[in-house]
Amino acid sequence: MHPMLNTAIKAARKAGSYIVRASEDINSLTINTKRVNDFVSEVDVNSEQIIIETLKDAYPNHAFLGEETGLSHDAENLWIIDPLDGTTNFLHEFPQYCISIALLQKGEITQAVIFDPNRNDLFTASKGQGAFLNDRRIRVSKKRKLKESLIGTGLPFRDFKHLKTYLSMLEEVVLNTQGIRRPGSAALDLAYVAAGWLDGFWEIGLSKWDIAAGGLLIKEAGGIVSDFSAKDNWLESGNIVCSNSLIYENFIKLLQLHLTDDLRG
C-alpha cells in the first residue's frame, strides 16, 4: 500500500473515531448555518482539523483544501478533504455519512479514502492499483441494461437554479431504470458505485471534496466518470455522471435530453 494512502487512512480513522463519539450526544453540539439548508457543526470543524494535522505531520509541505477551512496554499500535492460528508444526516442521527480524503498531484487524483464510521467500511484506491473495500478488491456492477439498474443521485438542497432541469432528469431516470436512491452523502454514493451496489450516479453542482475520492474509486473499479458532456471536467464543474461501462452510454444520453447550455462541459 502506498505510504500516502496509509497516512490518509490513519487520518480518516482518527476522525471517524471522533465522529462516532460525538454522535452519542448530538443535542449538545454547536451548529451554525452557512446558507439555506447548509449546516456546519463543531464536529465538521474538529474532524477537519484532526485530518489536516495528521496529514501535515507526515507531509508538512503539502497543501490542503478542506470544506470548512478552504485552501491553505498552492502546492503540487493537494489533499482534498470532506471531514463529514452528510452533515444533515449526521445531525438527524440518520446513519449515512462519511469522511472523504483525496490526493491531487499535479492535477491528477492519485489516492482516495472514503471511510464510513457507522459500518466501519473503508474504501481505498491508489491510481493504477485498483479499488478496495476493507482490503477486498471491488469492481463496478455488471448490469447490462439500464432498465435493470439501480441509480443513485442527490437532490438540490441549497442552490435551486437547476431544479427544473434536475426534476426533468429525475423523471427520465425513474421511467427508464429499476429504481433511484438518494441516501444523502454523495461521497458514499460514489463509493457504492465503485463497489457495484449502485449501478450509476449523477448529480449537479457538487464540490471537489464531495467527488474527488469517489471519482478515483470508480475509475479504479473499472467504471466511467464524466461530466454531462461526456468529458473529463467533472472535478472542476461539479457536475458528475458515473456508472459501469455497459450502461454508461444509455444513461448519459437520458440525462443529456434535458441539459441546459450552462451544464454542458
N, C-alpha and C positions, 0 to 999 in steps of 0.2 A: 504494500500500500504506500502511496506517495506520502512523504513526510508532511507536506502542506495539508493534504486531506486528513491525515491523522490529527493535526493541530485543530483543524476545523471541527472534527468530530468531538475532540476534547472540549472545545468551546461550546458546542451545541449541547452536549450532555450536562455541562455545568449550568448553563442557562435553563435547561429543561428541568433540572432538579429544583432550581429556584422557583420556576413557574408552578411546578406541582405543589410545592409548599404554599405558595401564595394562593393557589386555587382553593385551599382549605378554608379561607376566610375572605371571600370576595367582598363582603359588605364593609370591610374595614379599609378598602383601597381608596386612594385618591384618584379621581377620574376627571380628565379635562376634555373639552370638545375642541378639536382642531377646526372643524367646519361641520356643516349639517351631516349628521349620521356618521361622522368620522371621529372616533374617540381614541384617546391615548391614556393609559393608566400608568401608575408608577411601575407596574410590572414590565410594560414595554420598555420604559426608560432604563430600568435596572438590568433587565435581560440584555439589552444592547450594550450596556457598559461592561457586563461580565464577558460578553463575546469579544468586544474590542480589546479589552485588557488582556484576555488570554491570547488572542492573535498577535497583539502588539509585543507581548513578552517574547514571542518567538521570532517575529518579523517587524522590528521597530521602524524600518524604513518603508513599509508598505502603507498604502492609503486605504481609507475606509469610507464607504458610502452606506450610511445607515438610515433607516426610515425616520428615526427620531432625531439624529444628530446631523444628518446631511453629509456633505463631502468634506473630509478632513483636509486633503491637499491632492495635488496631481502627482501620480507616480505610475510606473509601468505595471506594477502589481496593485490591483484594486480589489478589496474584499467588499462584496455587496451583501448587505445584511438586512433581513427582516426578523427582528427579535421575537415577534409574536404575530404570526400571520393568522388572522381570525380573531382579532381583539373583541369584536362584538360577541362572537360565540363564547369566548372566554368569560366575558363579563356577565353573560346569561347562563353560565355553567353548562353550556352546550359543548360536549367534549370533542370538538373538531377544530383544532388549531395546531400550529407547529412553529418551529424555528427553521428559517431558510438562510443558508450561507453559500455564496458562490465566489470563486476567484476569477477575476478578469485579468488576463495577462496580455499586454499589447493588443487589447481589443478583442481577445478571444477567451471565451469561458473555458477553463481547464479543470476546475474542481467544483464539486457540488455536494452539499449535505442538506437534507431535509429530515428533521427529527420530530416525530410525534411523541410527546412525553406521556400522553394518556395511554397509548398502546405499546410504548417503548419500541416503536418502529423506526429504524434508522435506514434511510435511503441515501446511497452514496454513488458517486461517479467521478472518474478521472478521464479526461479526454483520451480516447483510443484504448481504454481499458475495460469498457463495459459498465453496466449499471447493476447495483446490488441492493437488496433489502436484507438487513441483518446478515450480511456475508453470503447471501444466496443470490446467484445471478438471476436477474429478471429480464423479461422481454415484453414488448408491447403485444397486444392481443392478436389473434389470427382471424378475427372476424373478416369475412369477405364481402358481406352485404351490409350496406348502410341500414337497411330496414331491420336488421337483426342486431343493431349496435346500441349500446348504452352510452350516452354522451353527457359530459359534464359542462357546466357553464357558470357564469357569475352574473347575477342581476345588478344593474346600476343601482347604487345606493347613496351616492353623494353628488355625482355630476349627471344630470338627466338630459343633456343636449342631444344624445344619440338614442334616447329611449324609444322613439318610434321606430327607428331603424332596427334596434335590438329586438323589439317585440315582433317585427316582421320576420326577422331571422328565427326567433324562437318558434313562431307558428310553423315556419317551413320545416324546422328540425323536428318538431313534435309530430308532424304529419308523415315524416319520412324515416323515422327511427323507432326503436323499440321503447325508448324512454329517455328522459332527461333528469339529471340530478344537479342540485345546487346546494352543496353542504356548507359553503361559506368560507373556505380557505383555498384560494387559487393555487398556492404552492403545493398543498396536499393533493388537490385535484390533478395537477400535473404529475406528481409522483404516482398517483393511481393510474394514469395513462401509461406511464413507464412500466408499471407492474402488470398491466393488462386487465386491471379491474374496471377501468373505464376504457372505452374504445376510441374516444376522442374528446376534445375540449375546445371551446372558443370563448373569448371574452374581449370586450372593448375597453381601452383606456387603463390598462394596468401600469404599475410602476416597475422599474428594473428589479427591485428587491422582491417583488411578487413572483417573477418569472425566470430570473437568471439561472438559479439552481435547477428548477424543474425542466427548463429547456434542454440543458445538458443531459439530465437523466433520460429524457425521452429519446434524444438522439443516440445516446449510448445504448439504449434498449432497443434500437432498431426502428424508431419512429421518425416521423417528419414533423418539423416545426417551421411555421412561416407566419407572415402577416397575411392580410386579406387579399393581397395581390399575388400570393404565392411566391413572395420574395423573402429575403433573409433579414428584413428590417424590423422584426418583431420586438427585439430588445429595446430599440430606440423609440418605436411608435407606441409600444404597449398594447398593440392590437395583435392577438395571437390566435392561431388555428393549429391544432396538432392532432395526430391520430397515427394509426398504423398506415403502412404504405398501400394497403389493399382497399381501404375506403376513402383515402385522402382526397382523391380527385373528385369523387362524387360529393363528398362532404363540403369541400371548399366551394364547389360550384353552386351548392344550395345557398351558402352564405353570400356569395357574390351577386346573387339575384337581387339583393337588397342594399348593396353598397352605395353610399353617397361618395361624392368626389373627395371629401376630406378624410375618408377612411381608406383610400387607395394608396398603398405604399407606406 
